Amino acid sequence: MSFSIQAGCPAVRKCESAADMADAVGEMYSSEAEDAFLVWNLVPVRLAYGYDLAALLDDLVPLLEEIQRPEFSETEVFWGSDTFSAEWRVVREGDSLRIQARWHSTLGNYESLLTERGDSVVRTQEFVSEWAKLLQRIVTDIEAESVELDDDDIFLRVKALLAA
């Protein structure tokens, strides 16, 4: 597989309330917590839960919703964390996605190696399933901590994605 994610099991800090899911993620996971890894054509890229994933959530959830629509053909997403910054063009090819990436920065400075490895092609459902591992970890931790979210829109959308 040219695309996979290892979710890990990061330690969780107490968080009673947060403005939204992204803020809860930023508060629950410290910078010393175990990272997740996105594997792009055999290159592992670290994703810090409390920083990168908190920053990615607001773009990730709409992306996962969009690519599952029957009429989906292509989209672009900009990952805006300074330790996971990239522009992805995602194009449907039958039951798969071709992800063309322009890498700007990653933990470990793997941008040139990632660029050398080229596009990632992955079945749409596998792409969603890989991201779902991270989202399930986060939802489980938010629920275990009974975090009160002022704005629960993204949280509810994630739960709907996971239930599908």
N, CA and C atoms as an extended XYZ file, in Angstrom:
492
Properties=species:S:1:pos:R:3:atomname:S:1:resname:S:1:resid:I:1 pbc="F F F"
N         0.853       -1.188        0.000 N   MET     1
C         0.000        0.000        0.000 CA  MET     1
C         0.888        1.237        0.000 C   MET     1
N         0.541        2.209       -0.830 N   SER     2
C         1.355        3.412       -0.924 CA  SER     2
C         0.926        4.491        0.062 C   SER     2
N        -0.136        4.206        0.829 N   PHE     3
C        -0.622        5.165        1.819 CA  PHE     3
C        -1.176        4.397        3.012 C   PHE     3
N        -0.654        4.697        4.198 N   SER     4
C        -1.207        4.097        5.415 CA  SER     4
C        -0.952        5.035        6.589 C   SER     4
N        -1.643        4.743        7.685 N   ILE     5
C        -1.490        5.548        8.893 CA  ILE     5
C        -1.384        4.619       10.087 C   ILE     5
N        -0.423        4.919       10.945 N   GLN     6
C        -0.282        4.228       12.223 CA  GLN     6
C        -0.752        5.213       13.289 C   GLN     6
N        -1.833        4.858       13.981 N   ALA     7
C        -2.452        5.799       14.917 CA  ALA     7
C        -1.724        5.911       16.247 C   ALA     7
N        -1.131        4.841       16.735 N   GLY     8
C        -0.481        4.892       18.037 CA  GLY     8
C        -1.486        5.003       19.172 C   GLY     8
N        -0.956        5.215       20.352 N   CYS     9
C        -1.797        5.332       21.546 CA  CYS     9
C        -1.214        6.429       22.445 C   CYS     9
N        -1.446        7.682       22.082 N   PRO    10
C        -0.845        8.782       22.832 CA  PRO    10
C        -1.462        8.942       24.226 C   PRO    10
N        -0.630        9.361       25.160 N   ALA    11
C        -1.118        9.675       26.509 CA  ALA    11
C        -2.052       10.877       26.424 C   ALA    11
N        -3.077       10.854       27.280 N   VAL    12
C        -4.101       11.901       27.255 CA  VAL    12
C        -4.022       12.727       28.540 C   VAL    12
N        -4.071       14.061       28.373 N   ARG    13
C        -4.140       14.966       29.515 CA  ARG    13
C        -5.598       15.307       29.791 C   ARG    13
N        -5.875       15.696       31.005 N   LYS    14
C        -7.228       16.083       31.403 CA  LYS    14
C        -7.676       17.296       30.603 C   LYS    14
N        -8.887       17.235       30.095 N   CYS    15
C        -9.476       18.347       29.352 CA  CYS    15
C       -10.967       18.294       29.631 C   CYS    15
N       -11.474       19.276       30.344 N   GLU    16
C       -12.890       19.265       30.706 CA  GLU    16
C       -13.767       19.904       29.639 C   GLU    16
N       -13.259       20.961       29.004 N   SER    17
C       -14.045       21.636       27.971 CA  SER    17
C       -13.097       22.282       26.961 C   SER    17
N       -13.665       22.503       25.761 N   ALA    18
C       -12.883       23.127       24.696 CA  ALA    18
C       -13.845       23.805       23.730 C   ALA    18
N       -13.332       24.749       22.972 N   ALA    19
C       -14.161       25.470       22.008 CA  ALA    19
C       -14.708       24.528       20.934 C   ALA    19
N       -13.853       23.624       20.441 N   ASP    20
C       -14.277       22.678       19.407 CA  ASP    20
C       -13.356       21.463       19.445 C   ASP    20
N       -13.557       20.546       18.505 N   MET    21
C       -12.779       19.308       18.504 CA  MET    21
C       -11.288       19.581       18.331 C   MET    21
N       -10.925       20.499       17.451 N   ALA    22
C        -9.519       20.823       17.227 CA  ALA    22
C        -8.869       21.348       18.508 C   ALA    22
N        -9.567       22.227       19.225 N   ASP    23
C        -9.027       22.741       20.488 CA  ASP    23
C        -8.897       21.637       21.526 C   ASP    23
N        -9.860       20.733       21.567 N   ALA    24
C        -9.791       19.610       22.508 CA  ALA    24
C        -8.573       18.752       22.214 C   ALA    24
N        -8.325       18.477       20.942 N   VAL    25
C        -7.168       17.672       20.553 CA  VAL    25
C        -5.879       18.382       20.973 C   VAL    25
N        -5.814       19.689       20.736 N   GLY    26
C        -4.625       20.453       21.131 CA  GLY    26
C        -4.380       20.435       22.631 C   GLY    26
N        -5.453       20.403       23.413 N   GLU    27
C        -5.310       20.390       24.881 CA  GLU    27
C        -5.059       18.985       25.431 C   GLU    27
N        -5.661       17.981       24.835 N   MET    28
C        -5.583       16.613       25.383 CA  MET    28
C        -4.227       15.954       25.184 C   MET    28
N        -3.533       16.279       24.100 N   TYR    29
C        -2.281       15.592       23.773 CA  TYR    29
C        -1.107       16.553       23.899 C   TYR    29
N        -0.158       16.208       24.734 N   SER    30
C         1.021       17.060       24.921 CA  SER    30
C         2.013       16.840       23.789 C   SER    30
N         2.988       17.717       23.710 N   SER    31
C         4.023       17.575       22.682 CA  SER    31
C         4.892       16.348       22.931 C   SER    31
N         4.853       15.807       24.140 N   GLU    32
C         5.621       14.604       24.451 CA  GLU    32
C         4.836       13.321       24.191 C   GLU    32
N         3.564       13.456       23.811 N   ALA    33
C         2.720       12.281       23.559 CA  ALA    33
C         3.220       11.545       22.315 C   ALA    33
N         2.912       10.268       22.259 N   GLU    34
C         3.256        9.457       21.094 CA  GLU    34
C         2.636       10.068       19.836 C   GLU    34
N         3.387       10.078       18.751 N   ASP    35
C         2.903       10.627       17.489 CA  ASP    35
C         2.207        9.561       16.661 C   ASP    35
N         1.424       10.009       15.713 N   ALA    36
C         0.900        9.142       14.669 CA  ALA    36
C         1.891        9.204       13.505 C   ALA    36
N         1.792        8.243       12.596 N   PHE    37
C         2.646        8.247       11.411 CA  PHE    37
C         1.804        8.042       10.168 C   PHE    37
N         2.000        8.915        9.207 N   LEU    38
C         1.427        8.748        7.884 CA  LEU    38
C         2.549        8.168        7.029 C   LEU    38
N         2.274        7.071        6.345 N   VAL    39
C         3.296        6.454        5.500 CA  VAL    39
C         2.923        6.706        4.044 C   VAL    39
N         3.785        7.449        3.371 N   TRP    40
C         3.563        7.848        1.983 CA  TRP    40
C         4.612        7.153        1.120 C   TRP    40
N         4.196        6.170        0.339 N   ASN    41
C         5.127        5.433       -0.525 CA  ASN    41
C         6.375        4.997        0.253 C   ASN    41
N         6.139        4.390        1.391 N   LEU    42
C         7.152        3.815        2.294 CA  LEU    42
C         7.963        4.843        3.082 C   LEU    42
N         7.603        6.118        3.025 N   VAL    43
C         8.281        7.153        3.813 CA  VAL    43
C         7.385        7.516        4.993 C   VAL    43
N         7.854        7.267        6.231 N   PRO    44
C         7.035        7.623        7.395 CA  PRO    44
C         7.143        9.110        7.728 C   PRO    44
N         5.977        9.716        7.942 N   VAL    45
C         5.915       11.140        8.274 CA  VAL    45
C         5.209       11.265        9.622 C   VAL    45
N         5.888       11.856       10.591 N   ARG    46
C         5.304       12.017       11.927 CA  ARG    46
C         4.220       13.075       11.927 C   ARG    46
N         3.135       12.760       12.644 N   LEU    47
C         2.054       13.706       12.869 CA  LEU    47
C         1.839       13.816       14.370 C   LEU    47
N         2.146       14.963       14.931 N   ALA    48
C         1.943       15.179       16.361 CA  ALA    48
C         0.452       15.372       16.612 C   ALA    48
N        -0.098       14.586       17.517 N   TYR    49
C        -1.529       14.683       17.814 CA  TYR    49
C        -1.926       16.090       18.239 C   TYR    49
N        -1.242       16.615       19.232 N   GLY    50
C        -1.646       17.887       19.823 CA  GLY    50
C        -1.382       19.093       18.952 C   GLY    50
N        -0.610       18.920       17.903 N   TYR    51
C        -0.296       20.060       17.050 CA  TYR    51
C        -0.777       19.830       15.617 C   TYR    51
N        -0.175       18.857       14.922 N   ASP    52
C        -0.525       18.633       13.521 CA  ASP    52
C        -1.976       18.204       13.349 C   ASP    52
N        -2.384       17.189       14.081 N   LEU    53
C        -3.749       16.688       13.905 CA  LEU    53
C        -4.791       17.710       14.331 C   LEU    53
N        -4.484       18.478       15.370 N   ALA    54
C        -5.403       19.546       15.769 CA  ALA    54
C        -5.581       20.547       14.621 C   ALA    54
N        -4.500       20.839       13.909 N   ALA    55
C        -4.551       21.788       12.797 CA  ALA    55
C        -5.201       21.195       11.546 C   ALA    55
N        -5.113       19.874       11.361 N   LEU    56
C        -5.621       19.231       10.150 CA  LEU    56
C        -7.111       18.923       10.183 C   LEU    56
N        -7.687       18.778       11.372 N   LEU    57
C        -9.068       18.292       11.503 CA  LEU    57
C       -10.090       19.061       10.668 C   LEU    57
N       -10.021       20.371       10.676 N   ASP    58
C       -11.031       21.169        9.985 CA  ASP    58
C       -10.974       21.016        8.469 C   ASP    58
N        -9.861       20.531        7.929 N   ASP    59
C        -9.752       20.247        6.494 CA  ASP    59
C        -9.936       18.762        6.202 C   ASP    59
N        -9.512       17.920        7.140 N   LEU    60
C        -9.589       16.469        6.942 CA  LEU    60
C       -11.030       15.970        6.866 C   LEU    60
N       -11.863       16.409        7.769 N   VAL    61
C       -13.240       15.905        7.827 CA  VAL    61
C       -14.009       16.244        6.546 C   VAL    61
N       -13.993       17.498        6.074 N   PRO    62
C       -14.668       17.776        4.798 CA  PRO    62
C       -14.076       16.983        3.625 C   PRO    62
N       -12.753       16.767        3.628 N   LEU    63
C       -12.126       15.977        2.566 CA  LEU    63
C       -12.674       14.550        2.560 C   LEU    63
N       -12.728       13.917        3.726 N   LEU    64
C       -13.224       12.548        3.809 CA  LEU    64
C       -14.691       12.460        3.404 C   LEU    64
N       -15.462       13.457        3.756 N   GLU    65
C       -16.867       13.490        3.333 CA  GLU    65
C       -16.970       13.631        1.810 C   GLU    65
N       -16.179       14.546        1.258 N   GLU    66
C       -16.255       14.847       -0.165 CA  GLU    66
C       -15.850       13.671       -1.046 C   GLU    66
N       -14.761       13.007       -0.714 N   ILE    67
C       -14.271       11.935       -1.595 CA  ILE    67
C       -15.199       10.725       -1.621 C   ILE    67
N       -16.111       10.619       -0.659 N   GLN    68
C       -17.037        9.495       -0.630 CA  GLN    68
C       -18.325        9.759       -1.404 C   GLN    68
N       -18.504       10.983       -1.883 N   ARG    69
C       -19.694       11.310       -2.667 CA  ARG    69
C       -19.563       10.699       -4.062 C   ARG    69
N       -20.635       10.121       -4.597 N   PRO    70
C       -20.571        9.497       -5.924 CA  PRO    70
C       -20.124       10.458       -7.029 C   PRO    70
N       -20.475       11.723       -6.920 N   GLU    71
C       -20.128       12.689       -7.964 CA  GLU    71
C       -18.720       13.269       -7.822 C   GLU    71
N       -17.990       12.864       -6.796 N   PHE    72
C       -16.643       13.404       -6.575 CA  PHE    72
C       -15.731       13.077       -7.757 C   PHE    72
N       -14.989       14.088       -8.216 N   SER    73
C       -13.996       13.840       -9.263 CA  SER    73
C       -12.602       14.309       -8.844 C   SER    73
N       -12.512       15.498       -8.264 N   GLU    74
C       -11.207       15.954       -7.772 CA  GLU    74
C       -11.376       17.134       -6.834 C   GLU    74
N       -10.348       17.327       -5.997 N   THR    75
C       -10.334       18.441       -5.062 CA  THR    75
C        -8.892       18.745       -4.683 C   THR    75
N        -8.707       19.844       -4.015 N   GLU    76
C        -7.399       20.198       -3.477 CA  GLU    76
C        -7.559       20.519       -2.006 C   GLU    76
N        -6.542       20.169       -1.242 N   VAL    77
C        -6.543       20.475        0.186 CA  VAL    77
C        -5.156       20.982        0.559 C   VAL    77
N        -5.136       21.965        1.438 N   PHE    78
C        -3.874       22.506        1.942 CA  PHE    78
C        -3.765       22.152        3.415 C   PHE    78
N        -2.755       21.391        3.749 N   TRP    79
C        -2.491       21.045        5.150 CA  TRP    79
C        -1.613       22.154        5.708 C   TRP    79
N        -2.110       22.883        6.704 N   GLY    80
C        -1.470       24.119        7.120 CA  GLY    80
C        -0.649       24.112        8.387 C   GLY    80
N        -0.291       22.965        8.908 N   SER    81
C         0.588       22.942       10.078 CA  SER    81
C         2.015       23.203        9.594 C   SER    81
N         2.827       23.905       10.380 N   ASP    82
C         4.190       24.149        9.903 CA  ASP    82
C         5.069       22.904        9.990 C   ASP    82
N         4.629       21.852       10.677 N   THR    83
C         5.381       20.599       10.705 CA  THR    83
C         4.702       19.506        9.877 C   THR    83
N         3.619       19.846        9.212 N   PHE    84
C         2.999       19.000        8.194 CA  PHE    84
C         2.279       19.939        7.240 C   PHE    84
N         3.055       20.492        6.340 N   SER    85
C         2.524       21.467        5.389 CA  SER    85
C         2.684       20.911        3.981 C   SER    85
N         1.554       20.777        3.299 N   ALA    86
C         1.566       20.247        1.939 CA  ALA    86
C         0.285       20.654        1.233 C   ALA    86
N         0.355       20.630       -0.073 N   GLU    87
C        -0.832       20.816       -0.907 CA  GLU    87
C        -1.073       19.501       -1.620 C   GLU    87
N        -2.275       18.968       -1.449 N   TRP    88
C        -2.637       17.709       -2.098 CA  TRP    88
C        -3.718       17.966       -3.125 C   TRP    88
N        -3.517       17.451       -4.301 N   ARG    89
C        -4.559       17.393       -5.327 CA  ARG    89
C        -5.029       15.948       -5.343 C   ARG    89
N        -6.293       15.734       -5.057 N   VAL    90
C        -6.855       14.395       -4.945 CA  VAL    90
C        -7.803       14.187       -6.122 C   VAL    90
N        -7.516       13.157       -6.931 N   VAL    91
C        -8.273       12.894       -8.150 CA  VAL    91
C        -8.804       11.464       -8.112 C   VAL    91
N       -10.077       11.317       -8.406 N   ARG    92
C       -10.672        9.971       -8.475 CA  ARG    92
C       -10.202        9.278       -9.750 C   ARG    92
N        -9.790        8.012       -9.580 N   GLU    93
C        -9.447        7.138      -10.706 CA  GLU    93
C       -10.160        5.820      -10.457 C   GLU    93
N       -11.361        5.674      -10.970 N   GLY    94
C       -12.163        4.474      -10.711 CA  GLY    94
C       -12.539        4.419       -9.242 C   GLY    94
N       -12.162        3.326       -8.560 N   ASP    95
C       -12.458        3.216       -7.126 CA  ASP    95
C       -11.260        3.629       -6.268 C   ASP    95
N       -10.296        4.305       -6.902 N   SER    96
C        -9.084        4.741       -6.195 CA  SER    96
C        -8.928        6.255       -6.261 C   SER    96
N        -8.003        6.740       -5.479 N   LEU    97
C        -7.630        8.146       -5.469 CA  LEU    97
C        -6.162        8.260       -5.841 C   LEU    97
N        -5.849        9.212       -6.678 N   ARG    98
C        -4.454        9.575       -6.942 CA  ARG    98
C        -4.213       10.870       -6.200 C   ARG    98
N        -3.228       10.851       -5.321 N   ILE    99
C        -2.911       12.040       -4.530 CA  ILE    99
C        -1.579       12.580       -5.021 C   ILE    99
N        -1.641       13.763       -5.595 N   GLN   100
C        -0.448       14.458       -6.063 CA  GLN   100
C        -0.113       15.504       -5.009 C   GLN   100
N         1.073       15.416       -4.463 N   ALA   101
C         1.422       16.284       -3.337 CA  ALA   101
C         2.564       17.223       -3.672 C   ALA   101
N         2.443       18.424       -3.147 N   ARG   102
C         3.560       19.373       -3.099 CA  ARG   102
C         3.872       19.536       -1.622 C   ARG   102
N         5.011       19.034       -1.207 N   TRP   103
C         5.401       19.033        0.205 CA  TRP   103
C         6.166       20.306        0.536 C   TRP   103
N         5.737       20.979        1.604 N   HIS   104
C         6.398       22.210        2.025 CA  HIS   104
C         7.260       21.992        3.268 C   HIS   104
N         6.715       21.301        4.272 N   SER   105
C         7.516       20.995        5.460 CA  SER   105
C         6.924       19.805        6.185 C   SER   105
N         7.814       19.006        6.781 N   THR   106
C         7.425       17.851        7.586 CA  THR   106
C         8.403       17.723        8.743 C   THR   106
N         7.966       17.077        9.818 N   LEU   107
C         8.903       16.748       10.890 CA  LEU   107
C         9.949       15.806       10.310 C   LEU   107
N        11.205       16.131       10.464 N   GLY   108
C        12.277       15.313        9.915 CA  GLY   108
C        12.771       15.780        8.560 C   GLY   108
N        12.116       16.795        7.994 N   ASN   109
C        12.545       17.382        6.719 CA  ASN   109
C        12.633       16.363        5.581 C   ASN   109
N        11.555       15.595        5.385 N   TYR   110
C        11.515       14.571        4.350 CA  TYR   110
C        10.906       15.064        3.036 C   TYR   110
N        10.748       16.352        2.874 N   GLU   111
C        10.041       16.882        1.708 CA  GLU   111
C        10.628       16.384        0.388 C   GLU   111
N        11.947       16.440        0.221 N   SER   112
C        12.535       16.024       -1.064 CA  SER   112
C        12.370       14.523       -1.291 C   SER   112
N        12.493       13.720       -0.245 N   LEU   113
C        12.293       12.278       -0.391 CA  LEU   113
C        10.837       11.967       -0.742 C   LEU   113
N         9.907       12.641       -0.085 N   LEU   114
C         8.491       12.445       -0.388 CA  LEU   114
C         8.185       12.837       -1.835 C   LEU   114
N         8.779       13.927       -2.288 N   THR   115
C         8.592       14.367       -3.666 CA  THR   115
C         9.153       13.340       -4.641 C   THR   115
N        10.331       12.805       -4.334 N   GLU   116
C        10.940       11.768       -5.173 CA  GLU   116
C        10.042       10.543       -5.318 C   GLU   116
N         9.339       10.194       -4.254 N   ARG   117
C         8.489        8.998       -4.267 CA  ARG   117
C         7.236        9.176       -5.111 C   ARG   117
N         6.912       10.400       -5.461 N   GLY   118
C         5.814       10.656       -6.388 CA  GLY   118
C         4.428       10.557       -5.782 C   GLY   118
N         3.451       10.372       -6.668 N   ASP   119
C         2.052       10.311       -6.268 CA  ASP   119
C         1.784        9.065       -5.430 C   ASP   119
N         0.765        9.164       -4.620 N   SER   120
C         0.269        8.008       -3.883 CA  SER   120
C        -1.083        7.637       -4.488 C   SER   120
N        -1.267        6.346       -4.758 N   VAL   121
C        -2.538        5.858       -5.275 CA  VAL   121
C        -3.088        4.873       -4.258 C   VAL   121
N        -4.325        5.105       -3.844 N   VAL   122
C        -4.934        4.284       -2.798 CA  VAL   122
C        -6.429        4.167       -3.078 C   VAL   122
N        -6.976        3.003       -2.775 N   ARG   123
C        -8.425        2.833       -2.924 CA  ARG   123
C        -9.121        3.816       -1.979 C   ARG   123
N       -10.217        4.379       -2.441 N   THR   124
C       -10.931        5.399       -1.676 CA  THR   124
C       -11.286        4.896       -0.278 C   THR   124
N       -11.851        3.700       -0.182 N   GLN   125
C       -12.258        3.183        1.128 CA  GLN   125
C       -11.061        2.911        2.034 C   GLN   125
N        -9.930        2.521        1.472 N   GLU   126
C        -8.715        2.330        2.282 CA  GLU   126
C        -8.212        3.668        2.806 C   GLU   126
N        -8.270        4.698        1.976 N   PHE   127
C        -7.862        6.041        2.387 CA  PHE   127
C        -8.704        6.494        3.580 C   PHE   127
N       -10.021        6.336        3.450 N   VAL   128
C       -10.923        6.715        4.534 CA  VAL   128
C       -10.649        5.866        5.771 C   VAL   128
N       -10.457        4.573        5.602 N   SER   129
C       -10.202        3.672        6.737 CA  SER   129
C        -8.911        4.016        7.475 C   SER   129
N        -7.905        4.407        6.729 N   GLU   130
C        -6.632        4.767        7.364 CA  GLU   130
C        -6.805        6.003        8.236 C   GLU   130
N        -7.452        7.031        7.718 N   TRP   131
C        -7.700        8.236        8.515 CA  TRP   131
C        -8.650        7.939        9.668 C   TRP   131
N        -9.581        6.998        9.459 N   ALA   132
C       -10.554        6.656       10.506 CA  ALA   132
C        -9.866        6.112       11.756 C   ALA   132
N        -8.719        5.463       11.597 N   LYS   133
C        -7.986        4.970       12.773 CA  LYS   133
C        -7.610        6.123       13.695 C   LYS   133
N        -7.139        7.211       13.118 N   LEU   134
C        -6.787        8.394       13.918 CA  LEU   134
C        -8.028        9.032       14.526 C   LEU   134
N        -9.039        9.173       13.697 N   LEU   135
C       -10.263        9.819       14.177 CA  LEU   135
C       -10.921        9.012       15.290 C   LEU   135
N       -10.894        7.689       15.175 N   GLN   136
C       -11.471        6.842       16.223 CA  GLN   136
C       -10.704        7.007       17.532 C   GLN   136
N        -9.393        7.070       17.454 N   ARG   137
C        -8.555        7.271       18.638 CA  ARG   137
C        -8.945        8.582       19.327 C   ARG   137
N        -9.098        9.643       18.550 N   ILE   138
C        -9.425       10.959       19.094 CA  ILE   138
C       -10.826       10.963       19.701 C   ILE   138
N       -11.810       10.421       18.979 N   VAL   139
C       -13.183       10.367       19.487 CA  VAL   139
C       -13.244        9.572       20.780 C   VAL   139
N       -12.562        8.446       20.807 N   THR   140
C       -12.536        7.611       22.020 CA  THR   140
C       -11.979        8.396       23.200 C   THR   140
N       -10.899        9.133       22.960 N   ASP   141
C       -10.286        9.909       24.044 CA  ASP   141
C       -11.166       11.078       24.487 C   ASP   141
N       -11.808       11.750       23.551 N   ILE   142
C       -12.710       12.853       23.905 CA  ILE   142
C       -13.876       12.320       24.736 C   ILE   142
N       -14.428       11.205       24.330 N   GLU   143
C       -15.547       10.621       25.069 CA  GLU   143
C       -15.094       10.097       26.436 C   GLU   143
N       -13.930        9.485       26.508 N   ALA   144
C       -13.424        8.973       27.792 CA  ALA   144
C       -13.182       10.106       28.789 C   ALA   144
N       -12.780       11.265       28.282 N   GLU   145
C       -12.525       12.420       29.137 CA  GLU   145
C       -13.792       13.250       29.379 C   GLU   145
N       -14.881       12.888       28.725 N   SER   146
C       -16.148       13.634       28.817 CA  SER   146
C       -15.947       15.121       28.529 C   SER   146
N       -15.217       15.399       27.467 N   VAL   147
C       -14.919       16.788       27.098 CA  VAL   147
C       -16.193       17.469       26.593 C   VAL   147
N       -16.496       18.622       27.163 N   GLU   148
C       -17.627       19.444       26.714 CA  GLU   148
C       -17.124       20.343       25.587 C   GLU   148
N       -17.743       20.238       24.403 N   LEU   149
C       -17.356       21.054       23.258 CA  LEU   149
C       -18.391       22.154       23.035 C   LEU   149
N       -17.937       23.408       22.989 N   ASP   150
C       -18.847       24.516       22.711 CA  ASP   150
C       -19.427       24.387       21.301 C   ASP   150
N       -18.587       24.000       20.350 N   ASP   151
C       -19.009       23.783       18.958 CA  ASP   151
C       -18.677       22.334       18.627 C   ASP   151
N       -19.701       21.510       18.507 N   ASP   152
C       -19.464       20.078       18.289 CA  ASP   152
C       -19.689       19.644       16.842 C   ASP   152
N       -19.747       20.580       15.902 N   ASP   153
C       -20.027       20.263       14.502 CA  ASP   153
C       -19.045       19.229       13.942 C   ASP   153
N       -17.754       19.502       13.993 N   ILE   154
C       -16.755       18.583       13.434 CA  ILE   154
C       -16.786       17.250       14.181 C   ILE   154
N       -16.946       17.292       15.489 N   PHE   155
C       -17.025       16.063       16.289 CA  PHE   155
C       -18.184       15.183       15.816 C   PHE   155
N       -19.349       15.776       15.617 N   LEU   156
C       -20.516       15.005       15.170 CA  LEU   156
C       -20.320       14.482       13.748 C   LEU   156
N       -19.683       15.258       12.910 N   ARG   157
C       -19.396       14.810       11.544 CA  ARG   157
C       -18.407       13.658       11.540 C   ARG   157
N       -17.415       13.700       12.440 N   VAL   158
C       -16.463       12.594       12.563 CA  VAL   158
C       -17.190       11.334       13.020 C   VAL   158
N       -18.056       11.471       14.003 N   LYS   159
C       -18.810       10.309       14.478 CA  LYS   159
C       -19.661        9.719       13.352 C   LYS   159
N       -20.256       10.557       12.517 N   ALA   160
C       -21.056       10.072       11.385 CA  ALA   160
C       -20.172        9.340       10.377 C   ALA   160
N       -18.974        9.869       10.123 N   LEU   161
C       -18.023        9.192        9.222 CA  LEU   161
C       -17.661        7.811        9.770 C   LEU   161
N       -17.404        7.756       11.058 N   LEU   162
C       -17.000        6.494       11.679 CA  LEU   162
C       -18.138        5.476       11.694 C   LEU   162
N       -19.356        5.957       11.787 N   ALA   163
C       -20.522        5.060       11.830 CA  ALA   163
C       -20.852        4.490       10.444 C   ALA   163
N       -20.431        5.201        9.395 N   ALA   164
C       -20.781        4.782        8.026 CA  ALA   164
C       -20.025        3.539        7.583 C   ALA   164
